[in-house]
Amino acid sequence: MPNISRIQALCRMMMGLTLLAWAAARFTRRPYCPFSFIMALFGAQKTAEGTLRFCPLVALRKRCYERD
């Protein structure tokens, strides 16, 4: 069930793919840098959120507000 709009999904996919490309380019120069690895994981997460149109943090926030 999508919980983000199409525009947000496209922005997340674009940002995620940009981060993945940046991390891949940085891996070639510094293969053991943990920062590049973290950015690659973050980019992959944002790409997946945009593809599925589901963000777990948005779902958690909506769930918490429904309790109040």
TINUNU-999896 format. One line per field, with one value per residue: y, z, x of N, C-alpha, C in turn; residue in one letter. Coordinates in steps of 0.05 Angstrom, whole numbers, plus 5000, padded with zeros to 4 digits. Atoms other than C-alpha are relative to their C-alpha. Example, Ala and Ser with C-alpha at 12.3 -4.5 7.8 and 13.67 -1.06 7.14 Angstrom:
REM residues 2
npy <- c(4976 4976)
npz <- c(5000 4999)
npx <- c(5018 4984)
capy <- c(4910 4979)
capz <- c(5156 5143)
capx <- c(5246 5273)
cpy <- c(5024 5022)
cpz <- c(5000 5014)
cpx <- c(5018 4985)
resn <- c(a s)
This chain:
REM residues 68
npy <- c(4976 4976 4979 4975 4992 5006 4980 5008 5025 4994 4986 5019 5017 4985 4996 5025 5008 4982 5009 5025 4994 4987 5019 5018 4985 4997 5026 5005 4985 5008 5024 5008 4977 5008 4980 5007 5024 4990 4984 5019 5013 4980 4996 5024 4998 4979 5010 5020 4986 4987 5021 5012 4978 5006 4992 5010 4978 4986 5018 4999 4974 5000 5019 4987 4979 5012 5008 4977)
npz <- c(5000 5001 4981 5010 5026 5023 5002 4980 5008 5021 4987 4985 5019 5012 4980 4994 5022 4999 4978 5008 5020 4986 4983 5017 5009 4978 4994 5017 4990 4972 4998 4973 4985 4990 5008 5026 4996 4988 5020 5019 4987 4998 5028 5007 4986 5012 5025 4995 4991 5024 5017 4988 4990 4972 4982 4974 4980 5003 4989 4971 4991 5002 4979 4974 4998 4997 4972 4983)
npx <- c(5017 4983 5006 4987 5011 4983 4978 4981 4987 4981 4978 4985 4986 4979 4979 4987 4982 4977 4983 4988 4980 4979 4986 4985 4976 4982 4989 4977 4976 4995 5017 5005 5012 5026 5019 5010 5018 5025 5014 5011 5023 5021 5010 5016 5025 5016 5009 5021 5024 5013 5010 5024 5018 5006 4979 5006 5001 5026 5020 4997 5011 5029 5009 4998 5020 5027 5005 5007)
capy <- c(5000 5065 5118 5170 5208 5197 5261 5241 5172 5201 5248 5191 5147 5203 5219 5146 5132 5194 5171 5101 5129 5175 5119 5073 5127 5138 5063 5062 5113 5091 5019 5013 5078 5063 5129 5107 5041 5077 5125 5066 5032 5097 5107 5036 5047 5111 5078 5020 5068 5106 5042 5012 5080 5057 5091 5055 5120 5153 5091 5092 5166 5156 5097 5138 5196 5149 5127 5198)
capz <- c(5000 4978 5031 4991 4929 4859 4861 4927 4899 4838 4882 4927 4868 4837 4902 4916 4848 4854 4922 4894 4835 4881 4929 4872 4845 4913 4924 4865 4898 4971 4974 5050 5070 5115 5096 5024 5046 5090 5034 4987 5036 5046 4970 4961 5015 4983 4915 4943 4978 4913 4874 4923 4942 5015 5069 5136 5175 5146 5164 5235 5242 5218 5266 5325 5309 5304 5376 5403)
capx <- c(5000 5034 5040 5081 5060 5088 5128 5160 5174 5208 5250 5270 5289 5330 5366 5378 5408 5451 5477 5490 5529 5569 5585 5606 5653 5682 5691 5739 5785 5777 5752 5755 5721 5661 5627 5620 5589 5538 5520 5511 5464 5425 5420 5395 5343 5318 5315 5274 5227 5215 5205 5155 5124 5127 5167 5170 5183 5121 5080 5108 5092 5021 5013 5037 4991 4931 4941 4934)
cpy <- c(5025 5021 5026 5005 4993 5019 4994 4975 5006 5015 4981 4981 5015 5005 4974 4991 5018 4992 4974 5005 5014 4981 4980 5014 5003 4974 4994 5013 4991 4976 4993 5023 4992 5021 4994 4977 5009 5016 4981 4986 5020 5006 4977 5000 5020 4991 4979 5013 5013 4980 4988 5021 4994 5008 4991 5022 5015 4982 5000 5026 5001 4982 5013 5022 4989 4992 5024 5009)
cpz <- c(5000 5021 4993 4972 4977 4998 5021 4993 4979 5012 5016 4982 4988 5020 5007 4979 4999 5022 4993 4980 5014 5017 4983 4989 5022 5008 4983 5010 5028 5006 5029 5017 5009 4992 4973 5002 5012 4980 4979 5011 5001 4972 4991 5014 4987 4972 5003 5009 4977 4982 5011 5009 5029 5016 5028 5022 4998 5011 5030 5011 4999 5022 5027 5004 5003 5028 5017 4996)
cpx <- c(5018 4992 5016 4990 5020 5023 5021 5015 5021 5024 5017 5016 5024 5022 5014 5019 5024 5019 5014 5023 5024 5016 5017 5025 5020 5013 5025 5025 5007 4982 4993 4988 4971 4978 4987 4980 4973 4983 4988 4975 4976 4988 4983 4973 4981 4990 4978 4975 4986 4988 4974 4979 4991 5024 4993 4999 4974 4978 5001 4989 4970 4988 5001 4980 4972 4994 4991 4972)
resn <- c(m p n i s r i q a l c r m m m g l t l l a w a a a r f t r r p y c p f s f i m a l f g a q k t a e g t l r f c p l v a l r k r c y e r d)
